[in-house]
Amino acid sequence: MYNEAEGIIACLGVSDLVIVRTDNITFVAHKTEVDRVKEILAELGKDEDKKKYL
């Protein structure tokens, strides 16, 4: 778990997750799916309103 922003990330009953929190984005994925983050970034990049979060 990684938290760049202020605040707390609290999780119960989960395992094998990657959790990353920045100022504007919280990313949660099973550790076996992390390599697919490029797919999410590509989709966000298509939307002008969401590009600011990349």
N, CA, C and O of each residue as an XYZ file, in Angstrom:
216
protein
N       0.851     -1.163      0.000
C       0.000      0.000      0.000
C       0.900      1.230      0.000
O       1.893      1.295      0.724
N       0.529      2.204     -0.831
C       1.293      3.441     -0.921
C       0.314      4.598     -0.855
O      -0.704      4.584     -1.546
N       0.603      5.597     -0.039
C      -0.272      6.753      0.121
C       0.555      8.023      0.012
O       1.291      8.370      0.936
N       0.438      8.716     -1.114
C       1.161      9.959     -1.331
C       0.382     11.151     -0.771
O       0.979     12.160     -0.397
N      -0.925     11.041     -0.714
C      -1.787     12.124     -0.253
C      -1.953     12.076      1.256
O      -1.603     11.089      1.903
N      -2.489     13.147      1.804
C      -2.804     13.134      3.236
C      -4.000     12.230      3.461
O      -4.819     12.029      2.564
N      -4.093     11.700      4.636
C      -5.235     10.863      4.967
C      -4.825      9.428      5.219
O      -3.645      9.096      5.323
N      -5.826      8.606      5.313
C      -5.632      7.205      5.674
C      -6.301      6.326      4.631
O      -7.371      6.646      4.115
N      -5.654      5.224      4.335
C      -6.277      4.162      3.562
C      -6.459      3.005      4.531
O      -5.483      2.510      5.094
N      -7.680      2.575      4.731
C      -7.948      1.469      5.651
C      -8.596      0.326      4.878
O      -9.544      0.544      4.124
N      -8.093     -0.878      5.058
C      -8.603     -2.050      4.350
C      -8.792     -3.193      5.342
O      -7.980     -3.389      6.246
N      -9.859     -3.929      5.162
C     -10.131     -5.104      5.984
C     -10.489     -6.279      5.086
O     -11.210     -6.115      4.102
N     -10.003     -7.423      5.411
C     -10.404     -8.640      4.722
C      -9.961     -8.725      3.269
O     -10.586     -9.426      2.474
N      -8.905     -8.028      2.916
C      -8.408     -8.098      1.543
C      -6.984     -8.655      1.553
O      -6.270     -8.560      2.551
N      -6.594     -9.235      0.426
C      -5.228     -9.726      0.327
C      -4.773     -9.654     -1.116
O      -5.582     -9.633     -2.044
N      -3.479     -9.617     -1.283
C      -2.855     -9.614     -2.603
C      -3.297     -8.437     -3.467
O      -3.422     -8.568     -4.685
N      -3.536     -7.277     -2.831
C      -3.924     -6.078     -3.573
C      -2.783     -5.074     -3.582
O      -1.985     -4.997     -2.647
N      -2.729     -4.312     -4.656
C      -1.842     -3.165     -4.739
C      -2.751     -1.945     -4.632
O      -3.694     -1.798     -5.409
N      -2.466     -1.076     -3.673
C      -3.278      0.117     -3.455
C      -2.342      1.315     -3.476
O      -1.387      1.391     -2.703
N      -2.636      2.252     -4.378
C      -1.825      3.459     -4.503
C      -2.770      4.650     -4.445
O      -3.752      4.713     -5.183
N      -2.463      5.587     -3.565
C      -3.275      6.805     -3.434
C      -2.392      8.014     -3.679
O      -1.369      8.187     -3.017
N      -2.792      8.866     -4.648
C      -2.136     10.149     -4.862
C      -3.185     11.221     -4.584
O      -4.280     10.909     -4.115
N      -2.864     12.459     -4.864
C      -3.821     13.537     -4.585
C      -5.164     13.334     -5.266
O      -6.205     13.603     -4.668
N      -5.157     12.865     -6.506
C      -6.390     12.805     -7.288
C      -6.867     11.415     -7.666
O      -7.969     11.257     -8.191
N      -6.064     10.427     -7.412
C      -6.403      9.084     -7.885
C      -6.147      8.054     -6.799
O      -5.147      8.121     -6.085
N      -7.061      7.104     -6.685
C      -6.825      5.910     -5.890
C      -6.861      4.724     -6.854
O      -7.854      4.509     -7.549
N      -5.780      3.967     -6.886
C      -5.665      2.815     -7.767
C      -5.652      1.566     -6.904
O      -4.848      1.447     -5.979
N      -6.553      0.628     -7.213
C      -6.620     -0.632     -6.484
C      -6.668     -1.753     -7.517
O      -7.505     -1.743     -8.420
N      -5.770     -2.711     -7.377
C      -5.753     -3.841     -8.306
C      -5.200     -5.070     -7.601
O      -4.383     -4.966     -6.686
N      -5.651     -6.206     -8.034
C      -5.048     -7.444     -7.563
C      -3.623     -7.475     -8.102
O      -3.365     -7.011     -9.212
N      -2.726     -8.006     -7.339
C      -1.308     -7.963     -7.721
C      -1.036     -8.647     -9.061
O      -0.038     -8.340     -9.713
N      -1.893     -9.553     -9.477
C      -1.700    -10.217    -10.769
C      -2.168     -9.361    -11.945
O      -1.890     -9.695    -13.097
N      -2.876     -8.262    -11.672
C      -3.414     -7.406    -12.727
C      -2.661     -6.091    -12.888
O      -3.007     -5.289    -13.756
N      -1.649     -5.858    -12.079
C      -0.956     -4.574    -12.075
C      -0.361     -4.241    -13.442
O      -0.301     -3.071    -13.821
N       0.072     -5.241    -14.172
C       0.676     -4.982    -15.479
C      -0.317     -4.398    -16.486
O       0.091     -3.939    -17.552
N      -1.602     -4.408    -16.167
C      -2.632     -3.864    -17.054
C      -2.896     -2.375    -16.818
O      -3.797     -1.806    -17.433
N      -2.130     -1.744    -15.944
C      -2.335     -0.327    -15.650
C      -2.224      0.519    -16.917
O      -2.855      1.572    -17.006
N      -1.442      0.085    -17.886
C      -1.322      0.814    -19.153
C      -2.671      0.916    -19.859
O      -2.944      1.909    -20.533
N      -3.510     -0.097    -19.711
C      -4.842     -0.071    -20.317
C      -5.687      1.048    -19.705
O      -6.391      1.764    -20.416
N      -5.611      1.187    -18.398
C      -6.365      2.235    -17.715
C      -5.866      3.609    -18.147
O      -6.662      4.505    -18.428
N      -4.560      3.768    -18.198
C      -3.984      5.047    -18.599
C      -4.381      5.406    -20.032
O      -4.648      6.571    -20.328
N      -4.420      4.425    -20.906
C      -4.824      4.670    -22.291
C      -6.275      5.137    -22.355
O      -6.596      6.057    -23.107
N      -7.142      4.519    -21.584
C      -8.552      4.920    -21.569
C      -8.724      6.326    -21.003
O      -9.475      7.132    -21.551
N      -8.035      6.617    -19.915
C      -8.122      7.953    -19.331
C      -7.586      9.001    -20.296
O      -8.108     10.114    -20.352
N      -6.565      8.665    -21.045
C      -5.968      9.591    -21.993
C      -6.884      9.967    -23.141
O      -6.671     10.989    -23.793
N      -7.899      9.157    -23.397
C      -8.861      9.441    -24.464
C      -9.872     10.518    -24.072
O     -10.495     11.129    -24.939
N     -10.034     10.750    -22.782
C     -11.033     11.690    -22.278
C     -10.331     12.983    -21.829
O      -9.536     12.976    -20.890
N     -10.637     14.075    -22.510
C      -9.986     15.356    -22.214
C     -10.173     15.775    -20.763
O      -9.256     16.337    -20.166
N     -11.345     15.511    -20.182
C     -11.606     15.892    -18.795
C     -10.770     15.088    -17.807
O     -10.469     15.574    -16.717
N     -10.400     13.895    -18.163
C      -9.653     13.029    -17.255
C      -8.141     13.100    -17.459
O      -7.389     12.639    -16.602
N      -7.684     13.662    -18.566
C      -6.248     13.754    -18.848
C      -5.512     14.509    -17.747
O      -4.339     14.245    -17.487
N      -6.200     15.451    -17.100
C      -5.540     16.256    -16.062
C      -5.088     15.401    -14.886
O      -4.229     15.830    -14.116
N      -5.635     14.217    -14.730
C      -5.266     13.353    -13.612
C      -4.068     12.465    -13.919
O      -3.538     11.801    -13.029
N      -3.642     12.454    -15.177
C      -2.522     11.590    -15.561
C      -1.194     12.226    -15.234
O      -0.146     11.635    -15.491
